[in-house]
Amino acid sequence: MVYISLLVLDYSDSKYLAMKYYILICISLSILLSCGTSRQNHGIIDKQSTYIHSETGGWEVFEVNSRGRSIREMSKNAKSKIVEELILYGYRGIININPLLTNPRALKAFEKSNTDIIKIIIEDNDCVRLYTKNVEGRIGARSQSLNQATFLIKVQVNAIRNIVTEYYENY
């Protein structure tokens, strides 16, 4: 970077003056665009959930990042996030979980009213359970008063699959 700017600034000929300013503007724009914005700084919060390990009885444990105003809201958001990810995308990593909803018409119906089925699933302790939590503190401006937390969520994939297929059976 310093070497490029020295090359650009060493041109004293007026013929290269316009080129010098053009290159300086390009370098400045690239520096500005490479700097993180507030959304990019909080990108770790919105990342995909991470698989931790399996437990007996078919429980899978995932690490999920969430934010909210209270512990209850953050845990509900974390549970909703992992359930929605499993329904739409499944999981690819140490273990492979296929998306729980594959019927195209059922997927469209899920996209229109996904809050209903997710609410049913996260309220069922046989499907999703809170394993542990780790509150990391405030994020963003003071006026937002959002907190960030990392939760370990236990998920019973087969139970969720059964509820989802039963709910969207008519589609």
C-alpha positions, 0 to 999 in steps of 0.5 A: 500500500505504501509502495503504491502510494509512493509510486503515485505521488512521485509523478510530478509531470502534469500529464500524469496528474489526473491519473495520480488523483484517479488512483488516489481516489480508487485507493481511498474508496477501496480502503473505505469499502474494506472497513467494517460497518456496524452490520459487519461487526455484528456478523458473528451474531447472525452466523449459522449455528454450530454443531457441538455434539450428540447425546443419547436419545437422539438429541443434537446440541448446537451453539446458537448466537442470539440477541434480545432485550432479556434472557427469555427473549434471547433464548426464544430467538436462539431456539427459533433460529436453530429450528428455522435453519434446520427446517429450511437448510438442514445442517452440513458439517460434522454431521449432515442433517437434510432439510426437514421440509422438502416439499416445494408447496409446503416450503412456500406455506412455511415462508408465508406463516413460519411463526405458527409452526416454529412457536409450536415446536419451541414450546414443546420440550420434547423437541427443543431445550435450552442446554446452557447460556452465556450472556456476553453483554450489550451490543450496539448503541445504548438506545438499542439496549440489546444484549448478545448471548451464546446458547447451547440448544438441544434439538430432537431432529426426528421429533421436529421432522414429525411435527413439521411433516404432520403440520404440512401434510395437506400441502 
